[in-house]
């Protein structure tokens, strides 16, 4: 496993603007680097499809454990159960097959999925940053307008978002809320899945107390989270046989139940049973949707876990195993309940014949553990996306595979999730309350995905208006009804995901806003070579011995921190290298391309861009890092001598100068900037920038990623005027 602290020192949004989307939508090119699909060939796709069983579909395929117990059905009749099954069948078909498998998986952002990937995809095609577009690097290979063929080709909706700051802020917050809801899903899925499975032990042993079940569930979850550090591939290979057994066993039990109890159950596929159900039950039928929605829980993981696998593997696994399994399992449960209408509150295990109870219980418990894995992996993915795009405070992200960019693990996020999951079980141990909270998360994430997918269809895909209208009407209406039902459950546990999601969304929005304001300030007040020359020629300013690495967030010009430093310190090291870390969306950067050196026109002043991929091991020791840069600098000077004939004596003197500077001492300087919030700032700026300063003071530092010894670090404070 190799690790890197993403977003460490780069202006990530500027980096992302350099990505060029290929016209065939099969990959992307970024300054010569080509993104390749994660697996190729039929065998590789089948292997990936097998692995998805252990990661992607755990939450979806174990939903029968808790769907019926979460539904408030009072004295249900045969017609009621047929109506409920019809709702679940069409929910799985329309949302699972059509929306996610057929449409959403095609809206990836360089192989990544999830609500935040949709927002990133929109940002890549239209200028919808919450600040002005002047923060875009002027030397970027391609601009957004170039990708779109000019402003005149943009649709009206795209122009509207570009012109309205309020709509851009609202869209960003919606995308962040969807991402945070998915993280909330990653907290609730392990809690409800494991708790529902472990509750089966009370059926043969009624004396077992509920508190013991909760304690056992908490222990299982702790073990599961401790396994995450071994990586998704290892975990999925271990878990996939378990989920394969579950996916096979439950539909077989369902078929047995259908034949024995109600062979004509599939007549409920007719939509008229849905109409009759709501006609007879009215408000109670509407409220029961808060439990029915759980049949599709985990479907968002199909999209969010896309970075761990690929589109074809997920589609194959869902259409040929998961979907048929769920249809048959719910049919079998419903057939049993039609003959035993009062058993729906007793849980999944009433549906299991006594002769195979214990094998199914063991498989169900293991499958519930697997179910937890799907949303845990998805949470790591969306956190990683957010950090790379500078939408989330810096955290350690460990890439557990050198072949797949999306396979990541964050120890900090992992342990926070573990604590929250255990807390949900121990504090809100009632499965009904957790189910209510779960329904809120599932429905809102689906609704937000529908809204963002609609924008992608209109702005990027240019889908015919009739098809867009049909898609939006069907799914927004369907999911809107579900949302209206689950919102009634907010006082009964539904507030849990809202509290978590709004808190996380506020963190993301505050961090992103502060980072963008800093980049905007630095590019507005950047220092060019002419001004640096004037500063160094000022009386009293000296060039002191030593080698200095001066870290900057921008490549097109020098950070304003430099002017602040020179004016106050009255000095600059004889050899100063302005260093920028640049994250590339490739596995590894070739050794000869890792460090890019260029002379900046003044004696002893150089620019250095350190490029690294998601699988590169960047945690170099400080001396190794200095040696690599100085070796690259020596090669650069010698190559310049060959390509541009110059005096050998000058070349020798230049090499000798930086060798002497290295021996005199090495120092690493980075800015410790804060915002000065004056009286002319709006209340919005005052609130968001103050919050950003709190986050920035408590996130990871950039320099530890390079292994720089603390004794060589210098932090220069400066106030940026908001």
Order of alpha helices (4+ residues) and beta strands (2+ residues): beta-alpha-beta-beta-beta-alpha-alpha-alpha-alpha-alpha-alpha-alpha-alpha-alpha-alpha-alpha-alpha-alpha-alpha-alpha-alpha-alpha-beta-beta-alpha-alpha-alpha-alpha-alpha-beta-alpha-beta-alpha-beta-beta-alpha-alpha-beta-alpha-beta
